[in-house]
């Protein structure tokens, strides 16, 4: 079935300082959360249009310039989105809130988590996800997988490609769907001679992957 995706940046606040992130490179100082009223107005003003669409309508709460888990009213945002959208995807680095909060979010059946964690140890993950509590992130991801289909967005860098097999094994153990992407940006770009090695691991395990622009 076809689908249409609506991308919502709920917040410009973030607990991480990822080197390639726009908010880090541009040193964004104007920080704010999307107003609950503004989001609710959008949903209700477009309710009839959205409900008439025969495609699956997905709300993506993205973490491109901020992590949606930073939003103090995230539960309310999910509640509002649940009235209209067929699916809600929450993208997060995972190192925020708690297992209980994850479970509270997943009480809404349309909600799903996508975790951006780039290592199986704190030392490696923090080389890009600077400032993230990796143990909490992994714990929250495991908790999510206990209740709902959960995605792991693992970016392959020069500094973490050696943990790729560990990440795949971890995902299989906990029933997590892992999607790998090969970083092509300047920061810790995977060396060309490593790509075939990485692809062999991914293909052997039939792991989906793509090249990140």
ChimeraX attribute file (.defattr): number of C-alpha atoms within 10 A of each C-alpha:
attribute: neighborCount
match mode: 1-to-1
recipient: residues
	/A:1	5
	/A:2	7
	/A:3	11
	/A:4	13
	/A:5	15
	/A:6	12
	/A:7	12
	/A:8	16
	/A:9	16
	/A:10	27
	/A:11	24
	/A:12	21
	/A:13	21
	/A:14	23
	/A:15	18
	/A:16	20
	/A:17	18
	/A:18	18
	/A:19	15
	/A:20	15
	/A:21	16
	/A:22	14
	/A:23	21
	/A:24	14
	/A:25	11
	/A:26	9
	/A:27	10
	/A:28	12
	/A:29	10
	/A:30	8
	/A:31	12
	/A:32	12
	/A:33	17
	/A:34	17
	/A:35	14
	/A:36	15
	/A:37	10
	/A:38	9
	/A:39	16
	/A:40	15
	/A:41	12
	/A:42	11
	/A:43	18
	/A:44	15
	/A:45	11
	/A:46	12
	/A:47	14
	/A:48	11
	/A:49	10
	/A:50	18
	/A:51	15
	/A:52	8
	/A:53	11
	/A:54	11
	/A:55	14
	/A:56	16
	/A:57	19
	/A:58	19
	/A:59	23
	/A:60	20
	/A:61	25
	/A:62	21
	/A:63	22
	/A:64	18
	/A:65	18
	/A:66	26
	/A:67	25
	/A:68	28
	/A:69	27
	/A:70	19
	/A:71	20
	/A:72	11
	/A:73	16
	/A:74	20
	/A:75	18
	/A:76	14
	/A:77	20
	/A:78	21
	/A:79	16
	/A:80	16
	/A:81	22
	/A:82	17
	/A:83	13
	/A:84	18
	/A:85	22
	/A:86	18
	/A:87	19
	/A:88	22
	/A:89	20
	/A:90	22
	/A:91	23
	/A:92	26
	/A:93	29
	/A:94	26
	/A:95	25
	/A:96	21
	/A:97	13
	/A:98	15
	/A:99	16
	/A:100	11
	/A:101	14
	/A:102	21
	/A:103	16
	/A:104	11
	/A:105	20
	/A:106	18
	/A:107	14
	/A:108	16
	/A:109	13
	/A:110	20
	/A:111	22
	/A:112	23
	/A:113	24
	/A:114	23
	/A:115	23
	/A:116	22
	/A:117	27
	/A:118	28
	/A:119	27
	/A:120	19
	/A:121	16
	/A:122	20
	/A:123	12
	/A:124	19
	/A:125	20
	/A:126	19
	/A:127	18
	/A:128	24
	/A:129	25
	/A:130	17
	/A:131	16
	/A:132	23
	/A:133	18
	/A:134	25
	/A:135	14
	/A:136	18
	/A:137	23
	/A:138	22
	/A:139	15
	/A:140	25
	/A:141	28
	/A:142	19
	/A:143	18
	/A:144	23
	/A:145	19
	/A:146	14
	/A:147	14
	/A:148	18
	/A:149	14
	/A:150	23
	/A:151	22
	/A:152	24
	/A:153	20
	/A:154	23
	/A:155	23
	/A:156	26
	/A:157	23
	/A:158	16
	/A:159	17
	/A:160	20
	/A:161	22
	/A:162	16
	/A:163	16
	/A:164	21
	/A:165	15
	/A:166	14
	/A:167	21
	/A:168	22
	/A:169	15
	/A:170	16
	/A:171	19
	/A:172	12
	/A:173	10
	/A:174	14
	/A:175	16
	/A:176	21
	/A:177	18
	/A:178	22
	/A:179	18
	/A:180	22
	/A:181	17
	/A:182	21
	/A:183	19
	/A:184	16
	/A:185	12
	/A:186	8
	/A:187	13
	/A:188	17
	/A:189	14
	/A:190	20
	/A:191	10
	/A:192	9
	/A:193	8
	/A:194	12
	/A:195	14
	/A:196	10
	/A:197	12
	/A:198	18
	/A:199	15
	/A:200	11
	/A:201	14
	/A:202	18
	/A:203	11
	/A:204	9
	/A:205	12
	/A:206	10
	/A:207	14
	/A:208	12
	/A:209	18
	/A:210	11
	/A:211	11
	/A:212	12
	/A:213	8
